[in-house]
Every structure is written in structure tokens, then in C-alpha cells.
Amino acid sequence: MEPAWREQPGHIRPDCQESGPSRAGSLSRPAGPRRVLCAVGPLARVGYCNCGAMFSKGERLACGCVAPNVASDSAVIYRVLFNVVLRRLPVEVAHRLAATSTRAICRVPVIAAILRRFVVAQDRALRVEALGLSFPSPLGAAAGLDKNGTWFESLGLLGFGFVEVGTVTATPQRGNPMPRVFRLTGDRALLNKMGFPNDGVDAVSDRLERRSGRLIVGVNVGKGASTPIESAAADYRAVIKRAAGLCDYLVVNVSSPNTPGLQTMQAVDLLRPLLIDIQKELRKAKPNLPLLLKIGPDTPNHQIDAVADLALELSLAGIVAVNTTEDRGILSRPEDVAHVIGGGISGPPLRARAIEVLERLYARVEDRLVLVSVGGVSDAEDAWERIIAGATLVQAHAGFIYGGPGWPHQINRGLARRVQEAGAASIQDVIGSKSPGTSRNAFGLRPTAQDVPADGAVSLST
Ligand SMILES: Cc1cc2nc3c(=O)[nH]c(=O)nc-3n(C[C@H](O)[C@H](O)[C@H](O)COP(=O)(O)O)c2cc1C
């Protein structure tokens, strides 16, 4: 019988309670019989458990302990930058500043070379074969981070295994009036009602034409704000016709809450003709290009099932779930944005529903569709949880905004460690391994928070 443990940051296994010498040089070891994990200094990358295992922020140790939520040096620097500079700026100004400076830094050849060598995922444990592509990491940049295809290569250098550019529309549009993105820092969430501001498919395609690296890039396609639902198919077709030859996959976005009427197209009787129309265009433009559909969290469960069935019927490549939610009840302080009419919420409050939708989809389609889980991924454990629940790929937006440039690399390292601990060869081997349909705890997976009974202790009998 293994000792009881809890999957909580900073919680340690009883068998690590004997004190040992601190091997961490300048790091101090807190006193007290139960607090056996060493503290980590503000700029220190690692600490040590008393059993000798090394840890960094939030990581699980081979001994079974969970490192405390202390930050790595880059995360601390970004947090200071975020609190002192970025947070004081309007969100979109901060975003533009971050994108422009990251792009400029990544253009310096020596920096790009360093990032390519040390940050871009190369660990075979992270590799995922899906959509006919070889993803170096299952972690992707979600739509909205690079709406215009201006910095996807920099996002790749920061460790994202793929980037979804867009949402792109047939013609340029300004989106809704500003301010239209709001921080909810207490929840590490965002509320946005951008309404697909973008340069239009021609400008975005010109940039994609100039792409040099091998980074996997998808294009997320939407309809124009002023296009009536009845003519939406023409909008999608125009984008696909121009951009299909320039990207690795396409996503049909019918789930943004910020474009009037868009979500009504998630109803199967509207969605079927739209997708058939799009597929016809795609057969002409680039027949084997994977086509995915992005759905929203506010879609009722019966409709999610119907959409999954339709995706199978039409042989789509996959589903991206989920977009932002209009449900403000998930916020800890909804009153902070009471003055904002409309918009969708991203970040950790969305996590529970994103997992619920993923589990529902996986139960229905298993590995017949590629499931891309997005919504509330904020650390490696979140990403891991999505993968073992059936996601082949994972995306994030808010997690990166709050986590900063070191965040994708941190998630990759945490995921690689998780693969190793599970005794698997790669991420590919553990996809869906926790779903009720498959044998639970295959690869020695540890129970997650939901598995922990009220008293918090779990016995792992052998
Ligand atoms: C500011 C902002 C802009 C976004 N723009 C788009 C978009 O253009 N197209 C889209 O499909 N999703 C868009 N999203 C939604 C994200 O791609 C993602 O589905 C959602 O934020 C949930 O993920 P997260 O919790 O990791 O942020 C946007 C999200 C934010 C916060």
C-alpha cells in the first residue's frame, strides 16, 4: 500500500518527511517537521525536496511530492513587468507592445538561435502526430493571440508547438469600439468583445506567404460582422480560397459571442449546409487540408452531441473546444465588469466547462476526431489533464497573457516530466488514457483532484 498523498501544490508525501541537508546553496530550508520542501528564492529556478529531488514551480516530483507554487525567474520578471507596466496599460495596447517587442527580439539572429536551441520543443516525449502533421509540442497558441499573422513565428520560438492565426474574415474590419478587452486579474481571466478586428484575408495571406520556418500554422476563419447569416458561406469560402494553400489546417469558427448571429450557426440544420459548402471550396483549393470546427462552451450538451455526430458524418478532421463563454456566473467578482455589456470570458473560470465539453466529445467520438481542448489552461497539470481526458492538442490564450513569454516553455517542461513519470514514451501514448472507456490509471497516472475524496486522502493499492 502506497502512502496517502494529496495532489496539492506544496503537499508532500509522508515518506519525504525526514529532514536532509539543503542541497540548494543559497536556498533556505524552512523549519518545522511537516514543511520539508525548501523555499525558492525570487530569482532561483529550482528548489529541492528533502528526499533530494529537484523541483521547479508547480512540478510533481518523482517521489510523489508536489512542488509549491513558487515562480521561476522568467515568471517573476514577467510578473514584475506585468504589474508595473503592462497592467497599467489598456489590454490591447499592452498586447501590441508585447507582440511588437517579442517580434523585434526574436528577429535578432543570435536570440532566435538560442530560442531554437533551448526553448523550441525538441523533446520526443512531447511529439504528437495528428492531422497528418508532426507537432513538436501539443501546446498551441489559441486564436486571437495573433489575429493578423504578424508574430506567429515569435510565438513558435517561445515554445508553442503550433499557432492558430485569426479569426480572419474575407475583408478587413475594425471590430467593436474600444475598450473591448478587460482584465479580471483576481481570476487571471479576460473578458473580450473584440468582434474579429483583423486586416482581412488578403493582408494575412501576404504575411503567411512570407513564412519561413516549419512552424505549424492554422487559420481560423469567421464571417464578417455585417454579413447576414444567409450569406455567411460566401465569406468563409472567400477566406478559404485565398488562405488554404498557405496554412496547415483550417478552423471554421461559429462560436464567437461577439459577432451577431454567429453562434446560431452551431445548430446542425444551419451548420450542415455551411460545412458542405466550405468542403466543396476546400476540395478545389487544397483537398487534403484538415478542416476543424470551433464550438462554444454555452452550446447545450445535446447540441454538442449533434455537432460531434455531424463532424463525423462529414469527415471533419477535428473539433476545437471551446471558445469564450457569456456566463458571468463563473467569475469570482462579476460586479467588476457589470458595466461591460456583452463579451466572452476566457481563463481559469472557463476550465471546468472546457473539460466537461472535452470529456463529452471524447466519450462520443474517441479517436475518430482530433480534439483540441482550449479554455482555462494555466499550467502543465491543466494541459496534462486535457490530454489524458482525450485532447490530442491543447491551446491557450489567457494563460499565456498572464504567464508571459516563459510560459509555453514551462508548460512543455512540465508535460515532458509528466510523460516520464507516467512511464510513457510520448504524449501520443497517453491521449484519452483517463477516459472511463479506457483502463483508468494506465501508465501509472495519478488520480486528479476530482478523484480525491472529501477527506483529501487517496490510497493507491497495488
Ligand atoms: C482577447 C481575445 C481575443 C480572442 N479572439 C478570438 C478569435 O478571434 N477567434 C477565436 O476563435 N477565438 C478567439 N478568442 C478565444 C480563444 O481562442 C479561446 O478559445 C478562449 O480564450 C479560451 O481559452 P483561454 O481560457 O486559454 O483564453 C479570443 C480570446 C481572447 C481573450
PDBQT file of the ligand as one rigid body, heavy atoms in Angstrom, charges set to zero:
ROOT
HETATM    1  C1  LIG A 501      -8.690  38.885 -26.446  1.00  0.00    +0.000 C 
HETATM    2  C2  LIG A 501      -9.185  37.593 -27.028  1.00  0.00    +0.000 A 
HETATM    3  C3  LIG A 501      -9.411  37.501 -28.392  1.00  0.00    +0.000 A 
HETATM    4  C4  LIG A 501      -9.875  36.313 -28.935  1.00  0.00    +0.000 A 
HETATM    5  N1  LIG A 501     -10.104  36.236 -30.288  1.00  0.00    +0.000 NA
HETATM    6  C5  LIG A 501     -10.523  35.081 -30.816  1.00  0.00    +0.000 A 
HETATM    7  C6  LIG A 501     -10.739  34.970 -32.211  1.00  0.00    +0.000 A 
HETATM    8  O1  LIG A 501     -10.510  35.917 -32.975  1.00  0.00    +0.000 OA
HETATM    9  N2  LIG A 501     -11.187  33.789 -32.702  1.00  0.00    +0.000 N 
HETATM   10  C7  LIG A 501     -11.437  32.698 -31.889  1.00  0.00    +0.000 A 
HETATM   11  O2  LIG A 501     -11.829  31.641 -32.400  1.00  0.00    +0.000 OA
HETATM   12  N3  LIG A 501     -11.230  32.781 -30.568  1.00  0.00    +0.000 NA
HETATM   13  C8  LIG A 501     -10.781  33.926 -30.017  1.00  0.00    +0.000 A 
HETATM   14  N4  LIG A 501     -10.571  34.001 -28.676  1.00  0.00    +0.000 N 
HETATM   15  C9  LIG A 501     -10.888  32.828 -27.838  1.00  0.00    +0.000 C 
HETATM   16  C10 LIG A 501      -9.651  31.977 -27.563  1.00  0.00    +0.000 C 
HETATM   17  O3  LIG A 501      -9.117  31.445 -28.755  1.00  0.00    +0.000 OA
HETATM   18  C11 LIG A 501     -10.018  30.815 -26.623  1.00  0.00    +0.000 C 
HETATM   19  O4  LIG A 501     -10.948  29.968 -27.245  1.00  0.00    +0.000 OA
HETATM   20  C12 LIG A 501     -10.603  31.306 -25.309  1.00  0.00    +0.000 C 
HETATM   21  O5  LIG A 501      -9.951  32.475 -24.885  1.00  0.00    +0.000 OA
HETATM   22  C13 LIG A 501     -10.468  30.262 -24.197  1.00  0.00    +0.000 C 
HETATM   23  O6  LIG A 501      -9.119  29.957 -23.975  1.00  0.00    +0.000 OA
HETATM   24  P1  LIG A 501      -8.257  30.553 -22.736  1.00  0.00    +0.000 P 
HETATM   25  O7  LIG A 501      -9.041  30.308 -21.491  1.00  0.00    +0.000 OA
HETATM   26  O8  LIG A 501      -6.962  29.819 -22.804  1.00  0.00    +0.000 OA
HETATM   27  O9  LIG A 501      -8.092  32.016 -23.006  1.00  0.00    +0.000 OA
HETATM   28  C14 LIG A 501     -10.108  35.190 -28.107  1.00  0.00    +0.000 A 
HETATM   29  C15 LIG A 501      -9.860  35.291 -26.731  1.00  0.00    +0.000 A 
HETATM   30  C16 LIG A 501      -9.399  36.476 -26.201  1.00  0.00    +0.000 A 
HETATM   31  C17 LIG A 501      -9.139  36.551 -24.718  1.00  0.00    +0.000 C 
ENDROOT
TORSDOF 0
